[in-house]
Amino acid sequence: MTSPSARATPAAAGQRGPADHERRAQIVEAADQHFRHYGYHKTTVADLAKAIGLSTAYIYKFFNSKQAIGEAICARCLSEITAQLRAIVSEPVPAADRLRRFHPTLARAGAALFFEERRLHDIVVTAVTENWHAGTTYEEELREMVRTLVVEGREAGEFERETPLDEVCLAIEETLWPFAHPLMLEDKLDRMEAATAALAGLVLRALRP
């Protein structure tokens, strides 16, 4: 899967019109600010239209629902997290070093995004729990990056090769989800640093040849 930083974010389900349409971007930006102030669930498309100074019908030319607008905002927010992780994965250092930093970086980036902007936390929770396209794409990107690190570590002789690759990747992914999901991460904020360091160390010891 291509990095979000290297390509345009795919159009979320329910978006209409050209993907690069300037008006679409303006609507998303205005909706983002509105959701941050009032919250996603308390806002209707009519509320957005009034705040932006457009008609509801005009907004529906670009998005067929409030969820479609939320999808675009959520995808942009989650891409901020995956961009930081992609930067780690692409570094020219041993895979073990990169994997050791993966857990804490994921947790710190999520904590900064979800909890400093509480209204964004609400929309991302909705995306993950209701299986929005943005949420499933986020999970797929994490899976791909984990697989890349494991494969490169095996090729370099850093990690064992006897355990089936899919099994190893699945196990590592399971250690990441508590820090990728906003609701689970919220319960671990007070011990986030210690927990991510401990899990990263455990994973790396299990991967030794």
C-alpha positions in Angstrom: 0.0 0.0 0.0 1.3 3.4 -0.9 2.1 5.9 1.8 -0.5 8.7 2.4 2.3 11.2 2.2 3.2 9.9 -1.3 -0.3 10.0 -2.7 -3.6 11.8 -2.4 -5.9 10.4 0.2 -8.5 8.1 -1.5 -12.0 9.5 -1.8 -14.1 8.3 1.0 -17.4 6.5 0.4 -20.1 9.0 -0.4 -18.0 11.8 -1.9 -19.2 13.2 -5.2 -17.5 15.2 -7.9 -13.9 15.4 -8.9 -11.5 14.2 -6.1 -9.4 17.3 -6.4 -12.2 19.8 -6.5 -11.3 23.0 -4.7 -14.7 23.5 -3.2 -14.7 20.0 -1.8 -11.5 20.9 0.1 -13.0 24.1 1.4 -16.1 22.2 2.7 -13.9 19.7 4.5 -11.8 22.4 6.0 -14.8 24.3 7.3 -16.5 21.1 8.5 -13.4 20.2 10.4 -13.4 23.4 12.3 -17.1 23.1 12.9 -16.8 19.6 14.2 -13.9 20.5 16.5 -16.0 23.2 18.1 -19.5 21.6 18.3 -18.8 17.9 17.9 -19.6 15.5 15.1 -22.8 14.0 16.5 -24.3 17.3 17.4 -23.9 18.7 13.9 -26.2 18.2 10.9 -25.4 18.9 7.3 -27.8 21.8 7.5 -25.8 23.2 10.4 -22.6 22.9 8.3 -24.2 24.6 5.3 -25.3 27.5 7.5 -21.9 27.9 9.1 -20.1 27.6 5.8 -22.5 30.0 4.0 -23.6 27.4 1.4 -26.9 25.7 0.7 -27.5 22.1 2.0 -28.2 21.1 -1.6 -24.8 22.4 -2.7 -22.9 20.4 -0.1 -24.8 17.3 -1.3 -23.3 17.9 -4.7 -19.9 16.8 -3.2 -20.9 14.5 -0.3 -24.0 12.4 0.0 -24.1 12.4 3.8 -22.6 13.8 7.0 -20.7 10.6 7.4 -18.9 11.1 4.0 -17.7 14.5 5.3 -16.6 12.9 8.5 -14.8 10.2 6.5 -12.7 12.8 4.7 -11.8 14.6 8.0 -11.0 11.3 9.8 -8.8 10.1 6.9 -6.8 13.3 7.1 -6.4 13.0 10.8 -5.3 9.4 10.8 -2.9 10.1 8.0 -1.0 12.3 10.4 -0.3 9.2 12.5 0.6 6.9 9.7 2.9 9.5 8.2 5.0 9.4 11.4 5.1 5.6 11.3 6.0 5.6 7.6 8.9 7.8 8.3 10.2 5.3 10.8 9.7 2.3 8.5 11.6 4.0 5.7 14.7 4.8 7.8 17.9 3.1 6.7 18.5 1.5 10.1 18.1 -2.1 11.4 14.5 -3.3 11.4 14.8 -4.1 15.1 15.5 -0.4 15.9 12.6 0.7 13.8 10.2 -1.8 15.3 11.3 -0.8 18.9 10.1 2.7 18.1 6.9 1.7 16.4 4.8 1.1 19.5 5.7 4.3 21.4 5.4 6.5 18.3 1.9 5.1 17.5 0.8 5.7 21.1 2.2 9.2 21.3 0.8 10.3 18.0 -2.6 8.9 18.8 -2.6 10.5 22.2 -1.7 13.9 20.8 -4.3 13.7 18.1 -7.2 12.1 19.9 -7.0 13.8 23.3 -5.6 17.2 22.7 -8.5 17.7 20.3 -11.3 16.0 22.1 -13.8 16.5 19.4 -11.5 14.7 17.0 -11.4 11.8 19.4 -15.2 11.4 19.1 -15.1 11.3 15.3 -12.3 8.8 15.2 -14.0 6.6 17.7 -17.1 6.6 15.5 -15.0 5.7 12.4 -13.4 2.8 14.1 -16.5 1.4 15.9 -18.7 1.8 12.8 -16.1 0.4 10.4 -15.8 3.5 8.3 -13.6 3.3 5.3 -11.1 5.7 7.0 -10.8 3.4 10.0 -10.3 0.2 8.0 -7.7 1.9 5.8 -5.9 2.9 8.9 -5.8 -0.6 10.2 -4.7 -2.0 6.8 -1.8 0.5 6.7 -0.6 -0.6 10.2 -0.7 -4.2 9.1 1.3 -3.4 5.9 4.0 -1.5 7.9 4.4 -4.3 10.4 4.8 -6.8 7.6 7.4 -4.7 5.9 9.5 -4.5 9.1 9.2 -8.2 9.8 10.2 -9.1 6.2 13.1 -6.7 6.1 14.3 -8.0 9.5 14.2 -11.6 8.4 16.0 -10.8 5.2 18.7 -9.0 7.2 19.1 -12.0 9.6 17.8 -10.0 12.5 14.6 -12.0 13.1 13.9 -15.7 13.2 12.3 -17.3 10.1 10.8 -20.5 11.3 7.4 -19.2 12.5 5.0 -18.5 9.6 5.1 -14.9 8.5 1.4 -14.4 8.8 1.4 -15.7 12.4 4.2 -13.4 13.4 2.6 -10.3 11.9 -0.7 -11.1 13.4 0.8 -11.4 16.9 2.6 -8.1 16.6 -0.5 -6.4 15.3 -2.4 -7.6 18.4 0.1 -5.8 20.6 -0.5 -2.6 18.6 -4.3 -2.4 18.7 -4.5 -1.2 22.3 -2.5 1.9 21.2 -4.2 2.3 17.8 -7.8 2.3 19.0 -8.8 5.6 20.7 -11.0 4.0 23.4 -8.4 1.5 24.4 -5.6 4.0 24.3 -7.5 6.3 26.6 -7.4 3.7 29.4 -3.6 3.5 29.1 -2.5 7.1 28.9 -1.1 7.1 32.4 1.2 4.1 31.7 1.6 4.5 28.0 5.3 5.0 27.9 6.1 2.0 30.1 3.6 -0.2 28.4 4.8 0.5 24.9 8.5 0.0 25.9 7.7 -3.3 27.6 5.7 -4.6 24.6 8.3 -3.5 22.1 11.0 -5.3 24.1 8.9 -8.4 24.4 8.2 -8.5 20.7 11.9 -8.1 19.8 13.0 -10.9 22.2 10.4 -13.2 20.6 11.8 -12.3 17.1 15.4 -13.1 17.9 16.9 -15.9 15.6 
